[in-house]
């Protein structure tokens, strides 16, 4: 029945269904996350767990910056260096 209502409503009906689905997903995800946080707060090693999580986040941050922030060498520059190295090897 909901499918038929979505088809009859056209794009407006589909938009409402999409928003409702996203809201439901967000609420269920938030509920799961809160349950996990409550479970972590009850642990006796919460301080060590937080320290480990901080180290993991720092390591992930370094990896992301290394992956996206470094600029690869220019292609023509690499080719020019190889050509110079090849000429120097041939001259010897």
Secondary structure, 3 states (H helix, E strand, C coil): CHHHHHHHCHHHHHHHHHHHHHHHHHHHHHHHHHHHHHHHHCCCCHHHHHHHHHHHHHHHHHHHHHHHCCCCCCHHHHHHHHHHHHHHHHHC
